[in-house]
Amino acid sequence: MSTVLILGASSDIAMAIAKEFAANQYNVQLAARNVQRLTAAQSDIAIRYSNSCTLHEFDAVNYASHHAFFQSLPVKPDVTICVFGVMHNEDDSFTNWHLAQQMIDTNYTGAVSILNIIAAHYQQQQKGCIAGISSVAGERGRASKLIYGSSKAGFTAYLDGLRNYLFKSGVHVVTVKPGFVYTKMTEDLKLPGLLTATPALVAKTVFAAVQKKKNTVYVKWMWRWLMLIIKNIPEFQFKKMKI
Ligand SMILES: NC(=O)c1ccc[n+]([C@@H]2O[C@H](COP(=O)([O-])OP(=O)(O)OC[C@H]3O[C@@H](n4cnc5c(N)ncnc54)[C@H](OP(=O)(O)O)[C@@H]3O)[C@@H](O)[C@H]2O)c1
């Protein structure tokens, strides 16, 4: 039986991914900074799918702990999914460095710190798969996603580079770019139904992408085309727009 490690396991998207992999005969390792909140989910997965489901303390911004965290896992995962992320209000983050820094430290630096360690292990094993939940927000710098978007742009570039770096070692890396998803992160936003995915759809997309060794996946197909249009708007026009 294969094992999947989910980093940032308390999120709605992470929980849906855990259930999707468990339903497909994976043992599950849930890693989060507050594992007490995951005990109900742990029993649910263990009972419903008869798989092993273990809990592990993990803080994305405690970089110094990442090596020991990975070493402490009793079984090294075959697949790692990096889900954690932070999104603050952009106007507040523009004037409050603490908020901006938390997004950069978590979404980019934290992800690179832990994934470098796991990637080195996979490289040595000559196998393994990493999937990172980035965002369409990283595709073009925009006023409405100034810091969050730039942190996700960095994460997307890292995942794409890591795929290239590890290709000859037989290790695969998937870049996942959801558009809007109904979760805690977006509960205060008015989201357009047609463009918004459920965590369950994200989970199915991630699982299929890992199985089929896809490079980059969007969760709802229209985002690929929408972002293509956004990326091709000439800068002289784009800078006057409020998107
Ligand atoms: N929702 C969307 O529309 C959307 C769209 C595109 C991409 N995404 C991405 O999808 C991922 C999941 O987000 P979500 O929508 O499910 O939001 P969410 O429910 O707010 O989940 C964010 C998760 O990140 C965890 N986290 C934050 N800082 C952490 C840290 N220092 N160490 C460990 N875990 C940490 C949170 O843990 P705690 O429970 O401990 O706070 C929480 O589990 C994120 O990377 C997000 O950027 C979301």
The ligand as a MOL file (V3000), in Angstrom:
LIG
                    3D

  0  0  0     0  0            999 V3000
M  V30 BEGIN CTAB
M  V30 COUNTS 48 52 0 0 0
M  V30 BEGIN ATOM
M  V30 1 N -9.6480 28.6610 -1.6130 0
M  V30 2 C -9.2610 29.0930 -2.7950 0
M  V30 3 O -10.0270 29.7600 -3.5380 0
M  V30 4 C -7.8730 28.7620 -3.2930 0
M  V30 5 C -7.5800 29.0490 -4.6350 0
M  V30 6 C -6.3090 28.7560 -5.1210 0
M  V30 7 C -5.3750 28.1820 -4.2880 0
M  V30 8 N -5.6930 27.9290 -2.9840 0 CHG=1
M  V30 9 C -4.6520 27.3420 -2.1420 0
M  V30 10 O -5.1220 26.1270 -1.6090 0
M  V30 11 C -4.4240 25.8580 -0.3930 0
M  V30 12 C -5.4260 25.4680 0.6840 0
M  V30 13 O -6.2080 26.5880 0.9900 0
M  V30 14 P -7.7130 26.5400 1.4870 0
M  V30 15 O -8.5170 27.3040 0.5230 0
M  V30 16 O -8.1070 25.1310 1.8070 0 CHG=-1
M  V30 17 O -7.6310 27.4700 2.7560 0
M  V30 18 P -7.6070 27.2100 4.3160 0
M  V30 19 O -8.7280 26.3370 4.7190 0
M  V30 20 O -7.4500 28.5540 4.9330 0
M  V30 21 O -6.2660 26.3770 4.4980 0
M  V30 22 C -5.0240 26.9270 4.6850 0
M  V30 23 C -4.2290 25.8800 5.4330 0
M  V30 24 O -2.8770 26.2850 5.5430 0
M  V30 25 C -2.4800 25.9540 6.8650 0
M  V30 26 N -1.3500 26.7520 7.2940 0
M  V30 27 C -1.2280 28.0980 7.2890 0
M  V30 28 N -0.0550 28.4490 7.8300 0
M  V30 29 C 0.5750 27.2890 8.1810 0
M  V30 30 C 1.8060 26.9830 8.7850 0
M  V30 31 N 2.6760 27.9500 9.1690 0
M  V30 32 N 2.1250 25.6860 8.9750 0
M  V30 33 C 1.2830 24.6870 8.6390 0
M  V30 34 N 0.0870 24.9170 8.0720 0
M  V30 35 C -0.2540 26.2020 7.8490 0
M  V30 36 C -3.7010 26.2450 7.7230 0
M  V30 37 O -3.5420 25.6200 8.9790 0
M  V30 38 P -4.2830 26.0980 10.3100 0
M  V30 39 O -5.5860 25.3460 10.2950 0
M  V30 40 O -3.3660 25.6830 11.3960 0
M  V30 41 O -4.4720 27.5760 10.2090 0
M  V30 42 C -4.7750 25.6300 6.8620 0
M  V30 43 O -4.8530 24.2540 7.0580 0
M  V30 44 C -3.6100 27.1060 -0.0700 0
M  V30 45 O -2.2630 26.9200 -0.4780 0
M  V30 46 C -4.2570 28.1670 -0.9320 0
M  V30 47 O -3.3810 29.2100 -1.2370 0
M  V30 48 C -6.9170 28.1920 -2.4720 0
M  V30 END ATOM
M  V30 BEGIN BOND
M  V30 1 1 1 2
M  V30 2 2 2 3
M  V30 3 1 2 4
M  V30 4 1 4 5
M  V30 5 2 4 48
M  V30 6 2 5 6
M  V30 7 1 6 7
M  V30 8 2 7 8
M  V30 9 1 8 9
M  V30 10 1 8 48
M  V30 11 1 9 10
M  V30 12 1 9 46
M  V30 13 1 10 11
M  V30 14 1 11 12
M  V30 15 1 11 44
M  V30 16 1 12 13
M  V30 17 1 13 14
M  V30 18 2 14 15
M  V30 19 1 14 16
M  V30 20 1 14 17
M  V30 21 1 17 18
M  V30 22 2 18 19
M  V30 23 1 18 20
M  V30 24 1 18 21
M  V30 25 1 21 22
M  V30 26 1 22 23
M  V30 27 1 23 24
M  V30 28 1 23 42
M  V30 29 1 24 25
M  V30 30 1 25 26
M  V30 31 1 25 36
M  V30 32 1 26 27
M  V30 33 1 26 35
M  V30 34 2 27 28
M  V30 35 1 28 29
M  V30 36 1 29 30
M  V30 37 2 29 35
M  V30 38 1 30 31
M  V30 39 2 30 32
M  V30 40 1 32 33
M  V30 41 2 33 34
M  V30 42 1 34 35
M  V30 43 1 36 37
M  V30 44 1 36 42
M  V30 45 1 37 38
M  V30 46 2 38 39
M  V30 47 1 38 40
M  V30 48 1 38 41
M  V30 49 1 42 43
M  V30 50 1 44 45
M  V30 51 1 44 46
M  V30 52 1 46 47
M  V30 END BOND
M  V30 END CTAB
M  END
